[in-house]
């Protein structure tokens, strides 16, 4: 099965090691650095999932539609999960099933799932496509949970770099993306890849994110007092919300 870009660390790590046969200094550093990024990212995901389970217990939201997700994300989950992702091949594994589809035009009836979930997917599209995507999540799900990184957090996981994402037009410059970001240094993209990635990654702030989900509560995930991510949450009736989770 193919994995989405955000979930592709293990395979890419192996490719980096193979490319730098014999574990050269650069190859070894890349391997260690990617391993560290993956583990730190998992700490945040694990905490985020704990909050998700608090908001949407499996006994009340046993069926979930994950738009843009992967099988590995739900490994061990006690839920029936339908994954819609154009990058994941159709398959069925236990209580998980995947369909290739477009999150901007979901092939499901209104309110056909107790919960529609999306994690770190909405920032990989244009503003117009974000609106269509958010509208589809709200239409299909009785409950909604959508997470996205905060544009104004200093570190960007997409480029493995600090601050450059605050000036996104600069990341269209080949030399900046290739030589001044961890992404460019490790993956060595060509000019086309730099341009494609700059067009794909479109981080947004709280105001723009909240406008996409007018009937949702916006929660914050914080790190060292700074907002790292936002979650748009529309719970089922009777659920109480806090406004922040921190690490």
Secondary structure, 3 states (H helix, E strand, C coil): CCCCHHHCHHHHHHHHHHHCCCCCHHHHHHHHHHHHHHHHHHHHHHHHHHHHHHHCCCCCCCEEEEECCCCHHHCCCCCEEEEECCCCCCEEECCEEEECCCCCCCCCCCCCEEEEEEECCCCCCCHHHHHHHHHHHHHHEEEEEEEEEECCCCEECCCCEECHHHHHHHHHCHHHHHHCCHHHHHHCCCHHHHHHHHHHCCCECHHHHHHHCCCCEEEEEEECCEEEEEEEEECCCCCCCCCEEEC
